[in-house]
């Protein structure tokens, strides 16, 4: 099936915008290496889900879909802010000629506390989690518990690598996790494993393998230095953590909501929903690589007091994001059902309306993500977290009010992401006014 002319035209229009944005915001060191790792990680994630969909039946795939959503919700949600703050603290010490070991130890203690809290919470609520969401599959529950420790280990490792400028090893971590997961999934499929449990164990173990690959040959990541107070991990870590968790709830809660709301006759719908969601979110995956390159440059313009450059750069970034979202939505309508059937099987395919709504939600989420990073650059993490909270509440309310299982969830995602983006627009305007008022006193620029 050929690519529609509207999709091709959209890509052609986006290309000059992206070129101008990249030209005005030089890529920071390590961007190409990290971008390559992100591409491999994303492609292998699609491969894992597609192979698993062919290897297990629709009921088993629905259980695996819920585990996938839970692992991404809790893992990156809790531990990505820890990675970012550890990287910032280590890089700051490195710039001053100080060892980053004490800062990393503080981050490790904090992350270990998160893991303990999450494991205890999962054990306390193991009944609803195991019986209602995972249909009593103990192997999937064990895979979830493993993923908590795995994501902590891999994100802490990436924070240490990033803070020390070891971007090739960082890329190895990203690519290694995806390739190990995909390789093990292929081995299970070839062996004829048709239960979701072993695939769930692979999901939980892959981050540990990525840590081993990334640390091979690395030395002096935790050099001795002066003691690090807890405040060195930033006084705003709480807001960053809250915003990260809420953002992951909003973007990953769909399969979980479908599973919770499904009747006995609808037990396979979570798997169908995830298959459509994965295809509809291709632009969101591509945006992750662009974001890694462009948003640090926006933060640098704020630090240097160049707010006009910040506005121009953000406008260009939003133009690229909006264009990519529009192309993704058109593509979902034109070829979305065919792509889902091709990669995941005809039994998991959904209709055009479902895919268009999911693509529209992804487009709104990309806009919200870009604006959230701009708010962080403007030292407004509380406003960022509040916007994600408003979006999450909207998703819950809209999803609770509907009748049709998939449609109510899809409309909840569209409304939640749109509300989050709208709140961030309002908050960003206020933060820019505050930054403009403070600029003459803080910087001659």
C-alpha positions as MATLAB code, in Angstrom:
seq = 'XXXXXXXXXXXXXXXXXXXXXXXXXXXXXXXXXXXXXXXXXXXXXXXXXXXXXXXXXXXXXXXXXXXXXXXXXXXXXXXXXXXXXXXXXXXXXXXXXXXXXXXXXXXXXXXXXXXXXXXXXXXXXXXXXXXXXXXXXXXXXXXXXXXXXXXXXXXXXXXXXXXXXXXXXXXXXXXXXXXXXXXXXXXXXXXXXXXXXXXXXXXXXXXXXXXXXXXXXXXXXXXXXXXXXXXXXXXXXXXXXXXXXXXXXXXXXXXXXXXXXXXXXXXXXXXXXXXXXXXXXXXXXXXXXXXXXXXXXXXXXXXXXXXXXXXXXXXXXXXXXXXXXXXXXXXXXXXXXXXXXXXXXXXXXXXXXXXXXXXXXXXXXXXXXXXXXXXXXXXXXXXXXXXXXXXXXXXXXXXXXXXXXXXXXXXXXXXXXXXXXXXXXXXXXXXXXXXXXXXXXXXXX';
ca = [
       0.000    0.000    0.000;
       1.488    3.365   -0.999;
       1.930    6.314    1.336;
      -0.895    8.886    0.938;
      -0.044   12.199   -0.706;
      -1.225   14.128    2.361;
       1.244   12.238    4.534;
       4.113   12.872    2.094;
       3.249   16.555    1.826;
       3.175   16.875    5.607;
       6.664   15.380    5.905;
       7.950   17.748    3.203;
       6.561   20.755    5.080;
       8.042   19.623    8.399;
      11.530   19.039    7.010;
      12.474   22.755    6.554;
      11.131   23.569   10.031;
      13.192   20.811   11.596;
      16.276   21.912    9.635;
      15.942   25.523   10.834;
      15.375   24.388   14.409;
      18.437   22.143   14.400;
      20.482   24.922   12.788;
      19.486   27.482   15.413;
      19.962   25.008   18.302;
      23.312   23.168   17.836;
      23.167   19.572   19.010;
      24.823   19.028   22.403;
      27.694   16.528   22.645;
      26.561   12.934   22.574;
      23.239   13.629   20.860;
      23.933   11.425   17.841;
      25.062    8.509   19.997;
      22.054    8.799   22.292;
      19.733    9.260   19.315;
      21.050    6.053   17.756;
      20.448    4.208   21.025;
      16.912    5.600   21.215;
      16.154    4.475   17.672;
      17.349    0.935   18.359;
      15.501    0.844   21.687;
      12.263    2.007   20.081;
      12.472   -0.335   17.098;
      13.267   -3.313   19.323;
      10.349   -2.448   21.627;
       8.028   -2.601   18.618;
       9.663   -5.890   17.659;
       9.151   -7.369   21.131;
       5.453   -6.523   21.170;
       4.912   -7.728   17.596;
       6.687  -11.069   18.140;
       4.886  -11.639   21.451;
       1.539  -10.881   19.787;
       2.201  -13.647   17.261;
       3.458  -16.109   19.875;
       0.594  -15.958   22.407;
      -3.178  -15.826   22.070;
      -5.210  -12.649   22.518;
      -6.075  -13.349   26.182;
      -2.428  -13.914   27.123;
      -1.387  -10.846   25.125;
      -3.897   -8.722   27.038;
      -2.170   -9.728   30.305;
       1.248   -8.949   28.859;
      -0.065   -5.587   27.635;
      -1.083   -4.642   31.152;
       2.342   -5.600   32.516;
       4.016   -3.540   29.774;
       1.926   -0.491   30.717;
       2.517   -0.965   34.465;
       6.278   -1.367   34.023;
       6.558    1.786   31.913;
       4.272    3.714   34.255;
       6.194    2.896   37.431;
       9.737    2.408   36.106;
      10.511    5.546   34.080;
       7.915    7.468   36.076;
       9.811    7.092   39.339;
      13.386    6.609   38.180;
      13.819    8.893   35.150;
      13.820   12.034   37.386;
      16.395   10.293   39.585;
      18.565    9.684   36.506;
      18.274   13.310   35.433;
      19.126   14.701   38.854;
      22.023   12.280   39.335;
      23.405   13.293   35.922;
      23.018   16.981   36.759;
      24.741   16.618   40.151;
      27.636   14.556   38.756;
      28.110   16.906   35.786;
      28.085   19.921   38.102;
      30.765   18.374   40.321;
      32.787   17.320   37.299;
      32.753   20.884   35.954;
      34.183   22.058   39.306;
      36.843   19.345   39.378;
      35.103   17.357   42.138;
      34.370   13.624   42.265;
      30.750   12.607   41.741;
      30.817    9.463   43.897;
      29.097   10.982   46.961;
      26.263   12.410   44.816;
      25.749    9.043   43.146;
      25.628    7.303   46.518;
      22.908    9.710   47.650;
      20.981    8.990   44.451;
      21.425    5.236   44.969;
      20.099    5.459   48.529;
      17.097    7.487   47.385;
      16.378    5.108   44.493;
      16.704    2.054   46.733;
      14.147    3.655   49.029;
      11.785    4.084   46.067;
      12.229    0.415   45.112;
      11.532   -0.756   48.671;
       8.424    1.431   48.885;
       7.106    0.225   45.536;
       7.779   -3.449   46.299;
       6.058   -3.197   49.694;
       3.091   -1.430   48.077;
       2.877   -4.095   45.366;
       2.938   -6.867   47.981;
       0.250   -5.173   50.069;
      -2.001   -4.803   47.026;
      -0.951   -8.053   45.393;
      -4.543   -9.301   45.401;
      -6.031   -6.620   43.102;
      -2.796   -6.338   41.124;
      -2.336  -10.063   40.588;
      -5.936  -11.193   40.295;
      -7.670   -8.246   38.617;
      -4.948   -6.921   36.301;
      -2.720   -9.955   35.660;
      -5.396  -12.673   35.870;
      -3.507  -14.574   38.563;
      -0.336  -15.071   36.489;
       2.401  -15.209   39.157;
       5.215  -15.044   36.578;
       3.883  -11.706   35.322;
       3.756  -10.400   38.898;
       7.360  -11.502   39.449;
       8.279   -9.799   36.175;
       6.735   -6.579   37.478;
       8.705   -6.774   40.738;
      11.912   -7.447   38.786;
      11.234   -4.451   36.567;
      11.201   -2.165   39.615;
      14.758   -3.112   40.545;
      15.817   -3.239   36.902;
      14.604    0.245   36.052;
      16.216    1.645   39.192;
      19.559    0.064   38.281;
      19.475    1.084   34.628;
      18.393    4.688   35.259;
      20.987    5.182   37.998;
      23.633    3.788   35.638;
      22.519    6.112   32.875;
      22.658    9.066   35.259;
      26.261    8.211   36.129;
      27.190    7.753   32.464;
      25.493   10.948   31.331;
      26.979   13.024   34.146;
      30.454   11.786   33.209;
      29.946   12.401   29.490;
      30.063    8.689   28.572;
      27.426    8.929   25.879;
      28.482    5.885   23.852;
      28.021    3.716   26.927;
      24.716    5.490   27.574;
      23.622    4.587   24.046;
      24.746    0.990   24.666;
      22.444    0.891   27.680;
      19.458    2.085   25.639;
      20.095   -0.224   22.708;
      21.182   -3.160   24.863;
      17.976   -3.219   26.891;
      15.843   -3.331   23.769;
      17.953   -5.866   21.897;
      18.267   -8.216   24.866;
      14.517   -8.106   25.382;
      13.829   -8.716   21.693;
      16.400  -11.526   21.445;
      14.970  -13.368   24.433;
      11.454  -12.868   23.065;
      12.459  -14.382   19.715;
      14.043  -17.357   21.501;
      10.849  -17.973   23.477;
       8.713  -17.698   20.347;
      10.936  -20.124   18.409;
      10.755  -22.544   21.355;
       6.971  -22.431   21.127;
       6.307  -20.711   24.463;
       2.685  -19.566   24.338;
       2.139  -18.266   27.881;
       2.586  -14.589   28.776;
       4.553  -15.295   31.982;
       8.005  -16.001   30.463;
       7.722  -12.913   28.266;
       6.925  -10.891   31.383;
      10.055  -12.221   33.092;
      12.089  -11.114   30.065;
      10.588   -7.650   30.414;
      11.731   -7.447   34.034;
      15.224   -8.893   33.491;
      16.288   -6.953   30.382;
      17.277   -3.743   32.268;
      19.761   -5.713   34.409;
      21.413   -7.026   31.256;
      21.579   -3.489   29.878;
      23.440   -2.353   33.001;
      26.028   -5.104   32.566;
      26.556   -4.199   28.907;
      26.835   -0.462   29.562;
      29.314   -0.783   32.447;
      31.662   -3.092   30.567;
      35.034   -1.338   30.331;
      33.888    1.737   32.277;
      36.084    3.100   35.073;
      36.007    6.016   37.528;
      32.276    6.704   37.229;
      32.024    7.330   40.978;
      35.193    9.199   41.829;
      35.733   10.185   45.476;
      34.822   13.718   46.422;
      33.433   15.890   49.208;
      30.294   14.685   50.976;
      27.019   15.405   49.180;
      24.089   16.787   51.179;
      20.627   15.591   50.230;
      19.866   19.044   48.834;
      22.488   18.486   46.135;
      19.955   16.295   44.337;
      17.869   19.465   43.928;
      15.175   20.909   46.121;
      12.666   20.500   43.277;
      13.138   16.731   42.865;
       9.749   16.152   44.491;
       7.977   18.230   41.846;
       9.978   16.601   39.060;
       9.092   13.174   40.427;
       5.401   14.054   40.734;
       5.308   15.429   37.201;
       7.127   12.412   35.785;
       4.833    9.888   37.484;
       1.685   11.762   36.440;
       2.916   12.075   32.849;
       3.592    8.334   32.724;
       0.179    7.619   34.263;
      -1.492    9.676   31.554;
       0.419    8.138   28.659;
       0.350    4.504   29.891;
      -2.930    4.191   31.795;
      -4.984    3.281   28.722;
      -4.364   -0.505   28.659;
      -4.724   -0.666   32.455;
      -8.046    1.217   32.317;
      -9.319   -1.070   29.551;
      -8.390   -4.137   31.601;
     -10.067   -2.799   34.763;
     -13.275   -1.754   32.987;
     -13.589   -4.797   30.714;
     -16.392   -7.287   31.209;
     -15.709  -11.011   31.102;
     -16.487  -11.018   27.387;
     -13.997   -8.192   26.775;
     -10.902   -9.695   28.406;
      -8.849   -9.550   25.191;
      -9.492   -5.857   24.534;
      -6.409   -4.617   26.427;
      -4.156   -6.385   23.936;
      -6.014   -4.920   20.951;
      -5.874   -1.485   22.552;
      -2.097   -1.676   23.117;
      -1.456   -2.828   19.536;
      -3.353    0.180   18.174;
      -1.708    2.490   20.699;
       1.792    1.388   19.707;
       1.123    2.125   16.024;
      -0.571    5.456   16.764;
       2.425    6.572   18.829;
       5.118    6.298   16.171;
       5.478   10.139   16.040;
       5.795   10.209   19.838;
       8.667    7.739   19.673;
      10.416    9.856   17.009;
       9.829   12.993   19.079;
      11.811   11.489   21.962;
      14.988   11.652   19.873;
      14.277   15.232   18.746;
      13.505   16.278   22.311;
      16.820   14.897   23.554;
      18.646   17.174   21.103;
      16.611   20.373   21.189;
      15.298   20.975   24.685;
      18.689   21.215   26.436;
      19.482   24.023   23.994;
      16.274   25.816   25.037;
      17.310   25.492   28.682;
      20.694   27.005   27.837;
      19.042   30.085   26.322;
      17.124   30.660   29.564;
      20.288   30.257   31.637;
      21.988   32.888   29.469;
      19.058   35.295   29.704;
      18.218   35.062   25.984;
      14.452   34.824   26.359;
      13.723   35.996   22.805;
      15.817   33.124   21.472;
      13.982   30.812   23.874;
      10.615   31.902   22.478;
      11.736   31.515   18.892;
      13.238   28.095   19.537;
      10.147   26.913   21.385;
       7.849   28.140   18.613;
       9.875   26.218   16.049;
       9.870   23.117   18.211;
       6.093   23.320   18.669;
       5.653   23.762   14.910;
       7.619   20.557   14.320;
       5.649   18.741   17.025;
       2.269   19.920   15.736;
       3.218   18.996   12.177;
       4.407   15.540   13.223;
       1.198   15.027   15.192;
      -0.925   16.048   12.213;
       0.974   13.725    9.875;
       0.662   10.914   12.420;
      -3.096   11.424   12.691;
      -3.552   11.415    8.910;
      -1.354    8.333    8.668;
      -3.355    6.564   11.375;
      -6.539    7.159    9.381;
      -5.030    6.170    6.050;
      -2.968    3.081    6.870;
      -3.268    2.522   10.639;
      -5.547   -0.559   10.580;
      -3.411   -2.161    7.861;
      -0.192   -1.571    9.860;
      -1.702   -3.067   13.043;
      -2.869   -6.152   11.145;
       0.524   -6.506    9.444;
       2.624   -6.370   12.618;
       0.298   -7.726   15.294;
      -2.191   -9.883   13.415;
      -5.681   -9.269   12.059;
      -7.287  -10.417   15.316;
      -5.776   -7.418   17.151;
      -6.720   -4.759   14.576;
      -9.027   -1.875   15.531;
     -10.980    0.562   13.350;
      -9.891    3.884   11.867;
     -11.781    5.939   14.446;
      -9.936    4.236   17.292;
      -6.546    4.832   15.673;
      -7.304    8.474   14.813;
      -8.335    9.220   18.399;
      -5.213    7.547   19.778;
      -3.015    9.429   17.297;
      -4.691   12.727   18.231;
      -4.057   11.988   21.910;
      -0.407   11.279   21.118;
      -0.127   14.589   19.248;
      -1.544   16.485   22.223;
       0.780   14.590   24.546;
       3.808   15.576   22.453;
       2.810   19.234   22.720;
       2.378   18.851   26.475;
       5.783   17.162   26.762;
       7.512   19.975   24.874;
       5.811   22.610   27.029;
       6.591   20.702   30.235;
      10.300   20.741   29.456;
      10.066   24.463   28.724;
       8.484   24.998   32.154;
      11.322   23.046   33.787;
      13.836   25.199   31.907;
      12.072   28.262   33.342;
      12.340   26.822   36.894;
       8.594   26.152   37.149;
       8.412   22.428   38.010;
       5.415   22.903   40.319;
       3.370   24.344   37.455;
       4.511   21.490   35.228;
       3.373   18.883   37.772;
       0.052   20.694   38.288;
      -0.676   20.597   34.557;
      -0.011   16.841   34.413;
      -2.283   16.391   37.444;
      -5.087   18.278   35.681;
      -4.667   16.070   32.613;
      -4.667   12.859   34.661;
      -7.821   13.861   36.533;
      -9.519   14.739   33.235;
      -8.599   11.330   31.810;
     -10.074    9.567   34.854;
     -13.318   11.583   34.781;
     -13.959   11.253   31.043;
     -13.136    7.530   31.043;
     -15.446    6.925   34.011;
     -18.406    8.661   32.368;
     -18.543    6.695   29.108;
     -20.196    3.401   28.190;
     -18.242    1.980   25.252;
     -15.072    0.352   26.639;
     -12.548    1.487   24.031;
     -14.195    4.755   23.011;
     -14.431    6.059   26.590;
     -10.740    5.305   27.149;
      -9.711    6.909   23.855;
     -11.749   10.047   24.530;
     -10.295   10.146   28.031;
      -6.774   10.133   26.583;
      -7.602   12.882   24.065;
      -9.229   15.070   26.722;
      -6.551   14.424   29.351;
      -3.626   15.215   27.034;
      -5.391   18.286   25.633;
      -6.122   19.656   29.116;
      -2.526   19.060   30.210;
      -1.237   20.920   27.138;
      -3.712   23.790   27.630;
      -2.743   24.215   31.283;
       0.918   24.291   30.335;
       0.281   27.022   27.766;
      -1.277   29.179   30.495;
       1.478   28.374   32.991;
       4.219   28.941   30.425;
       2.897   32.428   29.632;
       2.973   33.293   33.337;
       6.485   31.853   33.776;
       7.773   33.784   30.766;
       6.354   37.008   32.158;
       8.099   36.312   35.451;
      11.374   35.494   33.736;
      11.143   38.642   31.602;
      10.541   40.785   34.685;
      13.538   39.224   36.463;
      15.873   39.370   33.459;
      17.108   42.993   33.820;
      18.092   42.353   37.415;
      19.846   39.044   36.765;
      21.417   39.429   33.346;
      22.394   42.268   31.021;
      21.064   40.078   28.154;
];
